[in-house]
Every structure is written in C-alpha cells, then in structure tokens.
Amino acid sequence: MSLRSRFALAFALVGAMVAGLVGVLSYDAASERITQQINDTLTSVTTAVANGQDEGLASPPTAGRDDDGGPPRRDPRHDDGPQLVGQTVAPDGTVTHVGGLPVVLPVSDVARTLASAGAPGRAVTTEVVVGRDTYRERITALGGDRGALQVAVDIDETQRVLHGMANQIAGLSLGVLLAAAAAGWLLAWRITRRLVRLTGIAEEVSLDGRIDHEVPVEGRDEVARLSASFNTMLGRLAASRETQDRLVQDAAHELRTPLTSLRTNATVLRRIGELSPDARDQLIADVQGETRELSNLVDELVELALSGRSDEVEEPVELAAVARHAAERVQRRTGREVRIDADGSVVRGRRQGLERAVGNLLENAAKFDGEGNEALEVRVDGGRVTVLDRGPGIDAADAERVFDRFYRADTARGLPGSGLGLAIVRDVALAHGGTVFTQPRPGGGAAVGFTVNAARLVLDPGTRTGP
C-alpha cells in the first residue's frame, strides 16, 4: 500500500471514528432525554389521575377499528399530542378503563401484585405491545383496596423518530468517512507528490550515477527541509567527486615526472656495464632520489585523500603539546632548532591531524630556510598557530595559491617536495572550522599558519610556555 493510500485510509478511519462516536453520544443523549420526558409525562398523568383529575387522558378521535379486531386506529389528524391510555386494576384483577385511547392494557403479574399488596406510591415502568403498537406504561400502587393504576403512552412515533435519527447519523458518518478519505487523499497527494519526486530523483542518481540533479524546495515543512538537505547532499557529493577527479588528475600529472625519470634510468641500467664508476654512482643516486621522491609523493597523496575522512575521534587537545611533538619530529629529521612560544590553549579536535598540520608547516619552513642561521619558531595564541622562518618569503602573487594542491612557486621549482604539504594544512584547518594564512615576517621570511574555530576553544589561553 502506498503512503498516499495509507494517509487516505488513516484520515477515513479517524473521521469515521469521530463521527461514529459523536453520533452514538448524540443518539444516546436524545434517546435518554426523550425517555425521561415520557417518564415525566407518565408520572404527572398518574399523579393527576390518582387525584381524580382525568383531563390528561381525554380520548382523541379515532378513524375506525382495525380489520383484525385490534385496537382502533388513531386519526392521523390528531397525532400531535401524546397518545395516552389509563386503566385501574382492582385487587382481584378487574380492569376499569379510566380514559384516553380505547385500548385495554395487558395485566401482568407485576400489576396484579401492586394492585393487591403494593405499598402506596410504589411504581414500575415498563414497555408493552398491544396489537401493532408499543406502549410505555407506568404501574403505580394506590394502596388499600384501590388497587393499582396503569397509565401508558404510545411510543411508536418516538421510536420512528429515533430510528430516523439513527439512520441520519449513519448517513452522516458515512458522509464524514468519504469526506475524510477525500481530504486525506488530497492532503497525502500534496505531501507525497514531493516525496515521490524526491524518490524519483534518488532512483535516477542510484541508476545512472549522475548527481547534477536539483530537487525543487517548496514550503517550510519537513519535506521541504528534506529536499533542501538532499540538494545539499548532492552538492557535497558533486564537490567531493570534483575534488576526487582533480586529485586523480593532479596526481597523475605529478607522478608522470618521477615515473618517466625512473623509466629512463631503467633503460640506462641495461647498459650499466658500459658506464664509468662515476656514471654508475650518479645513476644509482638518481634512481634512489626519484624513488624516495615518488614514495614521499604517494604518502602525501594518501594523507591528502584521507585528511577529510579521518576516523580519529575528536578530543580536547592542548596546542602547545601538539607544537612540541611536531617540533621534536622535525628536529630529528632536519637537525633544525625549533622554538615554541605557546599559551595554554586547549581546543576540541583531532590530535594527529593537528600534529600533521604543524609538522608540515615546520618542514616547509625548514625547506625554504635552507641556510638555517636562525631557529624556526612556532607561536600559539588562542586558536591560532603560526610558523615563522627567515627564508626568502612568499611573493604576493603566490600567497593565495601556496595552499593549492601541487602548486609550486617559482622559487620552489628546484627544491624537493610535491606541493601537497600546505594543501594538507588547509584541509586540517577546514576540518576544524578554521582558515589558513600567509604573512611576510618583519625583517625577512614568512609567517605561515592556520586557525581553529573559536567555538572549539575548550580552555582560554593561560600562561605561555617557552622552548
């Protein structure tokens, strides 16, 4: 069953239940009120007759006697008032008509008991059938040798009214059910047509793999939010695919150079016996260098590809500790001194990613500050991490592109590296809601770093720490 049909069925059931409940309550209330009115009429007439007043039992004109010998038929022209009949029952069971319709009410055992031994005022109300008519009667003991008094009223018309009311309620309930089903179907159509459209687009994406679809966003309800979220998801998928394609293309381009060099050296290795010792040493050194460069490039490509999809759990991280660990690793690799000027900032983030970002900044600074006359510096201020060197600096034309993948400034063409280190720094910064920046350092050199979103600060900056 479709969602639209379920909506319509649910609306129909709820509407039918409400209409049925209201109808039953209305019918019960009307029936109880009418019955109470009849009982009040019987009580008042019984009281009047018992006191010798028989005006309430005046006999209406009749239209003749039924062919079957039953009670005379009433003249329909005089059916506006209640059709009453009254009779007394003597202690010996003798019946005496006292007024109203010329109908003889049956004398039941209850009537005989009340007539012979009933306490004065004791009464019983019941229904009896006389011929084709139904009466509601009240039997009241008069006490002593007066017997009992039976007063009855014809309730056929009342029952017809109640039956008509029941039919009207049933018809109304059926109408409400149909109206509720139609309203539910219309409402379900208005809601599900957007879901159906969204489902169709999702199926198209799953079938052909195209993610250049856009779902129209209508309204401000949950379906509209779902459509907007779906568009956002498709946009991110498209951006991710574009980034993936660009990474593959850039990687293929960057890998082509060392692979071409290795292929050329492999060809030369076939004639290694013809080479001089110096040429062989140079050839082996070239192969080792290209292999090392290729290995570093592959490692950085893997880091870059996984930088935005790390499974590392976020935790409170002290940036000063991150800087110290990264500095120790770079000092072992390069032999360069690293000084740290950090406050007590603690941020919520991924420790390994932050260490990789700081380490890449330090290695990049060590590579460009080749002379190494001064120590490299790391400064941590709040959620801002800056690495400073005394290298040639970064030209203004290159400042906006140094964090792009595989980008290498003219001053870096002859230096080792793949151009991915700063791209990884940018990905780590973005993953922590921050940005990257480059600035010229007063006195020469560059200041390169990244920030962490201020909302991730767990502990305000405190005492600064030295090297």
matplotlib code that plots the C-alpha trace (Angstrom):
import matplotlib.pyplot as plt

x = [0.0, 1.4, 1.9, -0.8, -3.3, -2.3, -2.9, -6.3, -7.2, -6.0, -8.0, -11.1, -10.7, -10.2, -13.1, -15.4, -14.4, -15.0, -18.3, -19.5, -18.6, -20.3, -23.3, -23.6, -23.3, -25.9, -28.3, -27.9, -28.4, -31.5, -32.9, -32.3, -33.9, -37.0, -37.4, -37.1, -39.7, -42.1, -41.4, -42.1, -45.3, -46.4, -45.6, -47.5, -50.5, -50.5, -50.5, -53.3, -55.5, -54.8, -56.0, -59.2, -58.1, -58.5, -58.1, -54.8, -56.5, -59.0, -59.7, -58.7, -61.0, -60.4, -60.5, -62.2, -61.3, -58.6, -59.9, -58.1, -60.2, -57.3, -57.3, -59.0, -56.8, -56.0, -56.9, -53.6, -55.0, -54.9, -51.5, -49.9, -50.2, -49.2, -51.5, -52.3, -54.4, -55.3, -57.0, -57.2, -56.6, -58.6, -57.0, -58.9, -57.5, -60.6, -59.7, -61.6, -60.8, -60.4, -59.7, -57.5, -57.4, -59.9, -57.2, -57.0, -53.6, -52.5, -52.4, -49.1, -48.2, -46.4, -49.6, -51.6, -49.0, -49.0, -52.8, -53.3, -50.4, -48.3, -47.4, -49.0, -46.9, -44.8, -44.4, -42.9, -42.2, -42.0, -42.9, -45.8, -47.0, -50.7, -51.6, -49.2, -48.4, -45.8, -46.6, -44.6, -46.6, -46.3, -48.0, -48.5, -49.9, -52.8, -52.8, -55.6, -58.5, -58.0, -55.7, -53.2, -53.3, -51.8, -51.0, -49.4, -48.3, -47.8, -44.1, -44.2, -43.8, -40.9, -39.2, -39.7, -38.1, -35.2, -34.8, -34.8, -32.2, -30.1, -30.3, -29.3, -26.4, -25.3, -25.6, -23.7, -21.0, -20.7, -20.5, -17.8, -15.9, -16.0, -15.1, -12.3, -11.0, -11.1, -9.4, -6.8, -6.2, -5.8, -3.5, -1.5, -1.2, 0.1, 2.6, 3.7, 4.0, 7.1, 8.3, 7.5, 9.5, 12.4, 12.3, 12.4, 15.5, 17.1, 16.4, 17.9, 21.0, 21.4, 20.8, 22.9, 25.3, 24.6, 24.5, 23.7, 20.0, 18.3, 15.1, 12.7, 12.1, 8.5, 7.2, 8.8, 7.8, 9.8, 9.5, 11.0, 13.8, 14.4, 14.5, 17.0, 19.1, 19.0, 20.2, 23.0, 24.0, 24.0, 26.1, 28.6, 28.8, 29.4, 32.1, 33.6, 33.6, 35.1, 37.8, 38.5, 38.7, 41.0, 43.2, 43.5, 44.3, 46.9, 48.3, 48.7, 50.4, 52.8, 53.5, 54.4, 57.7, 59.3, 58.0, 59.4, 62.8, 62.7, 61.8, 64.7, 67.1, 65.8, 66.7, 70.2, 70.6, 70.6, 74.0, 75.3, 78.4, 79.4, 79.2, 82.1, 82.1, 81.2, 78.3, 77.1, 77.2, 75.3, 72.7, 72.1, 71.8, 69.3, 67.2, 67.3, 66.3, 63.5, 62.3, 62.4, 60.6, 58.0, 57.5, 57.0, 54.6, 52.5, 52.5, 51.3, 48.7, 47.3, 47.4, 45.6, 43.0, 42.2, 42.6, 38.9, 37.7, 39.7, 38.1, 40.1, 37.9, 37.8, 39.0, 40.4, 43.9, 46.5, 48.0, 51.3, 51.8, 50.9, 53.6, 56.2, 55.6, 55.8, 58.9, 60.7, 59.9, 61.2, 64.3, 65.2, 64.6, 66.3, 68.5, 67.0, 66.3, 62.6, 61.5, 58.0, 56.0, 52.6, 49.8, 47.7, 45.0, 43.0, 40.8, 38.4, 39.8, 41.8, 45.3, 47.0, 45.6, 46.7, 50.2, 50.5, 49.5, 52.1, 54.7, 54.1, 54.4, 57.7, 59.1, 58.1, 59.8, 62.9, 63.0, 62.8, 65.0, 68.0, 70.7, 69.4, 71.0, 68.1, 65.8, 62.4, 59.6, 56.1, 53.7, 50.4, 47.9, 44.4, 43.3, 45.9, 49.1, 51.9, 55.3, 57.9, 61.2, 63.9, 63.6, 63.0, 59.4, 56.3, 55.5, 52.1, 51.2, 51.8, 50.3, 46.8, 47.9, 50.5, 47.9, 46.6, 47.4, 50.6, 51.2, 54.9, 56.1, 59.0, 61.3, 60.4, 60.9, 64.4, 63.5, 62.3, 58.6, 55.3, 53.4, 50.9, 52.2, 50.4, 47.3, 47.1, 47.4, 44.5, 42.3, 43.1, 42.2, 38.9, 38.1, 38.4, 36.3, 39.4, 41.4, 45.0, 47.1, 50.4, 52.1, 55.5, 57.7, 59.2, 62.9, 62.5, 61.0, 57.4, 54.8, 52.5, 49.8, 46.2, 43.4, 40.9, 37.3, 36.9, 33.8, 36.2, 38.2, 37.8, 40.2, 41.1, 44.7, 46.8, 50.5, 52.9, 55.5, 59.0, 61.1]
y = [0.0, 3.4, 6.2, 8.2, 5.4, 5.0, 8.7, 8.5, 5.3, 6.8, 10.0, 8.0, 5.8, 8.8, 10.6, 7.6, 7.0, 10.6, 10.8, 7.5, 8.5, 11.8, 10.1, 7.4, 10.0, 12.2, 9.3, 8.2, 11.7, 12.2, 8.8, 9.4, 12.8, 11.6, 8.7, 10.9, 13.2, 10.3, 9.1, 12.6, 12.7, 9.3, 10.4, 13.7, 12.0, 9.2, 11.8, 13.7, 10.6, 9.3, 12.7, 12.4, 14.6, 12.9, 15.7, 14.4, 11.1, 12.7, 10.2, 11.5, 10.9, 7.6, 6.6, 3.2, -0.2, -2.4, -5.2, -7.7, -6.7, -5.0, -1.5, 1.2, 3.2, 6.8, 9.6, 10.9, 14.5, 14.3, 12.8, 16.0, 15.1, 12.1, 9.0, 8.1, 5.4, 4.8, 2.0, 0.7, -2.8, -3.9, -6.2, -9.1, -8.3, -6.5, -3.8, -0.5, 2.0, 5.5, 7.5, 8.0, 5.7, 2.8, 0.3, -2.5, -2.8, -6.3, -7.0, -8.5, -10.3, -7.2, -5.2, -7.8, -7.8, -4.0, -3.9, -6.5, -5.8, -2.9, -0.1, 3.2, 5.1, 2.1, 2.2, 0.1, 1.4, -1.0, -1.4, -3.5, -4.3, -4.1, -5.2, -3.4, -0.6, -0.3, 1.5, 2.6, 2.2, 3.1, 0.9, 2.6, 1.0, 3.1, 1.3, -0.3, -1.7, 0.9, -1.5, -0.1, 2.5, 1.8, 4.8, 4.2, 6.3, 5.1, 5.4, 4.1, 7.7, 8.2, 5.1, 6.1, 9.4, 7.7, 5.2, 8.1, 9.9, 6.7, 6.5, 10.1, 9.6, 6.6, 8.5, 11.5, 9.1, 7.6, 11.1, 12.1, 9.0, 9.7, 13.4, 12.5, 9.9, 12.6, 15.1, 12.6, 11.7, 15.3, 16.1, 13.0, 13.9, 17.4, 15.9, 12.7, 14.3, 16.0, 12.8, 10.9, 13.4, 13.2, 9.4, 9.5, 11.7, 9.5, 6.4, 8.2, 9.1, 5.5, 4.2, 6.5, 7.9, 11.5, 13.9, 17.1, 17.0, 19.6, 19.0, 21.9, 23.1, 24.1, 25.3, 25.2, 21.8, 18.6, 17.6, 21.0, 20.5, 17.0, 18.4, 21.1, 18.6, 16.3, 19.2, 19.9, 16.3, 16.2, 19.4, 17.9, 14.7, 16.7, 18.7, 15.6, 13.9, 17.1, 17.1, 13.4, 13.9, 16.8, 14.9, 12.0, 14.3, 16.2, 13.0, 11.5, 14.6, 14.7, 11.0, 11.2, 13.0, 10.7, 7.7, 8.9, 9.5, 6.1, 4.5, 6.3, 5.3, 1.7, 1.8, 3.1, 0.3, -2.2, -0.7, -0.3, -2.3, 0.2, 3.1, 4.5, 4.1, 7.8, 7.5, 4.3, 6.1, 9.0, 6.7, 4.9, 8.2, 9.4, 6.2, 6.4, 10.1, 9.5, 6.5, 8.5, 11.4, 9.0, 7.3, 10.7, 11.8, 8.7, 9.1, 12.7, 11.7, 9.2, 11.7, 14.3, 11.8, 10.8, 14.2, 14.9, 11.4, 10.6, 8.2, 9.9, 10.8, 14.5, 15.3, 18.2, 18.9, 21.2, 23.1, 23.7, 19.9, 19.5, 22.0, 20.3, 16.9, 18.3, 20.2, 17.2, 15.2, 18.0, 18.5, 14.8, 14.9, 18.2, 19.0, 22.5, 24.1, 25.0, 27.5, 27.4, 30.3, 29.0, 29.8, 27.2, 27.0, 23.7, 23.0, 20.2, 18.5, 15.6, 15.4, 13.6, 15.9, 19.0, 17.5, 16.7, 20.3, 21.8, 19.3, 20.2, 23.9, 23.3, 21.0, 23.6, 26.3, 24.2, 23.5, 27.2, 28.5, 26.5, 28.5, 27.8, 30.8, 31.2, 28.8, 28.1, 29.5, 28.2, 30.6, 29.5, 32.3, 31.1, 29.0, 30.5, 28.6, 30.4, 29.0, 31.7, 31.4, 33.6, 32.2, 34.2, 34.8, 34.3, 36.7, 38.4, 36.7, 33.3, 34.0, 32.9, 29.7, 28.2, 26.1, 24.7, 21.1, 20.6, 24.3, 25.2, 28.8, 29.6, 29.8, 26.2, 24.6, 23.2, 22.1, 18.7, 18.2, 17.6, 20.7, 18.8, 19.7, 23.0, 21.6, 19.1, 22.0, 23.7, 20.5, 20.1, 23.8, 23.5, 20.3, 22.3, 25.2, 27.4, 29.1, 29.3, 32.4, 33.7, 36.9, 38.5, 38.4, 41.6, 41.5, 38.9, 35.5, 34.3, 33.6, 30.8, 29.2, 28.2, 28.9, 26.8, 27.9, 29.9, 27.8, 24.8, 26.5, 24.5, 26.4, 30.1, 30.9, 31.0, 31.0, 31.0, 28.2, 28.6, 26.2]
z = [0.0, -1.0, 1.5, -0.2, 0.3, 3.9, 4.6, 3.0, 5.0, 8.2, 7.7, 6.8, 9.9, 12.2, 10.6, 10.9, 14.5, 15.4, 13.5, 14.9, 18.5, 18.2, 16.6, 19.3, 22.0, 20.4, 19.9, 23.5, 24.8, 22.6, 23.5, 27.2, 27.1, 25.2, 27.5, 30.5, 29.1, 28.5, 32.1, 33.4, 31.4, 32.8, 36.3, 36.1, 34.4, 37.0, 39.8, 38.2, 37.6, 41.1, 42.5, 40.4, 37.5, 34.2, 31.7, 30.6, 29.4, 27.1, 24.2, 20.8, 17.8, 16.0, 12.4, 12.8, 14.1, 12.5, 10.4, 12.6, 15.6, 17.3, 18.9, 16.9, 14.7, 15.6, 13.4, 11.9, 12.1, 15.8, 16.3, 17.6, 21.3, 23.3, 22.8, 26.4, 27.9, 31.6, 33.5, 37.0, 38.2, 41.2, 43.8, 42.2, 38.7, 37.4, 34.8, 34.6, 31.7, 33.1, 30.0, 26.9, 24.0, 24.0, 24.5, 27.1, 28.5, 29.4, 33.2, 34.1, 37.3, 38.4, 38.0, 40.0, 42.8, 43.0, 42.9, 45.7, 48.0, 46.7, 49.0, 48.1, 45.6, 44.6, 40.8, 38.0, 34.4, 31.5, 27.9, 26.5, 23.0, 22.2, 18.7, 16.5, 18.8, 21.5, 24.8, 27.7, 30.8, 34.5, 37.0, 40.4, 43.5, 45.0, 48.3, 50.3, 48.2, 45.5, 43.5, 41.0, 38.2, 34.7, 32.6, 29.2, 26.2, 22.6, 21.8, 18.2, 16.8, 19.3, 18.1, 14.5, 15.3, 17.0, 14.1, 11.7, 13.8, 13.8, 10.0, 9.7, 12.0, 10.0, 6.7, 8.2, 9.5, 6.0, 4.5, 7.0, 6.2, 2.5, 3.0, 5.4, 2.9, 0.1, 2.3, 3.4, -0.3, -1.3, 1.7, 1.1, -2.6, -1.7, 0.7, -1.2, -4.6, -3.4, -1.8, -5.0, -6.9, -4.4, -4.6, -8.4, -8.4, -5.8, -8.0, -11.0, -9.1, -8.0, -11.5, -13.7, -11.1, -12.2, -9.3, -11.3, -10.2, -8.1, -6.1, -6.0, -2.4, -1.7, 1.6, 5.0, 6.4, 7.0, 3.3, 2.3, 4.8, 3.4, -0.2, 0.9, 2.7, -0.3, -2.5, 0.0, -0.1, -3.9, -3.9, -1.5, -3.5, -6.6, -4.9, -3.5, -6.9, -8.5, -5.8, -6.3, -10.1, -9.7, -7.2, -9.6, -12.5, -10.5, -9.0, -12.5, -13.7, -10.7, -10.8, -14.5, -14.0, -11.5, -13.3, -16.6, -14.9, -13.4, -16.7, -18.4, -15.7, -16.0, -19.7, -18.9, -16.3, -19.2, -20.2, -16.7, -17.5, -20.2, -17.7, -15.8, -12.0, -11.6, -14.0, -12.3, -8.9, -10.4, -12.0, -8.7, -6.8, -9.3, -9.0, -5.2, -5.3, -7.7, -5.7, -2.5, -4.1, -5.5, -2.1, -0.4, -3.1, -2.6, 1.2, 0.9, -1.6, 0.8, 3.6, 1.5, 0.4, 3.9, 5.6, 5.3, 6.2, 9.3, 11.8, 14.6, 17.5, 18.5, 22.0, 24.0, 22.6, 24.0, 21.1, 23.0, 23.3, 19.6, 18.7, 20.9, 19.4, 15.9, 16.7, 18.1, 15.0, 12.6, 14.7, 14.4, 10.6, 9.7, 12.7, 12.8, 16.2, 16.8, 19.4, 20.8, 22.2, 23.2, 25.6, 27.3, 24.6, 24.5, 21.6, 20.7, 17.6, 16.2, 17.7, 14.8, 12.2, 14.1, 14.6, 10.9, 10.0, 12.4, 11.2, 7.6, 8.3, 10.1, 7.3, 4.7, 6.7, 7.1, 3.4, 2.3, 5.1, 3.8, 5.5, 9.0, 10.6, 13.0, 14.7, 13.4, 15.6, 16.4, 18.1, 19.6, 20.5, 21.3, 18.3, 16.0, 15.1, 13.3, 12.0, 11.2, 9.2, 7.8, 4.2, 1.0, 2.0, -0.2, -3.1, -3.0, -6.3, -4.7, -1.3, -2.4, -4.2, -1.9, -0.2, -3.5, -4.3, -6.3, -6.6, -6.5, -6.7, -9.0, -6.0, -5.1, -8.5, -7.7, -4.2, -3.2, -2.4, -4.1, -3.3, -1.1, 2.4, 2.7, 1.0, 3.9, 6.3, 4.7, 4.8, 8.5, 9.2, 7.3, 9.2, 12.4, 11.2, 10.7, 7.9, 6.6, 6.1, 5.0, 6.0, 5.5, 8.6, 9.7, 9.0, 6.2, 5.9, 6.1, 8.7, 7.7, 9.8, 10.4, 12.8, 14.7, 15.1, 18.3, 19.2, 19.6, 22.3, 25.5, 27.7, 27.4, 26.9, 30.0, 30.9, 27.9, 27.6, 26.2, 24.1]

ax = plt.figure().add_subplot(projection="3d")
ax.plot(x, y, z, "-o")
ax.set_aspect("equal")
plt.show()
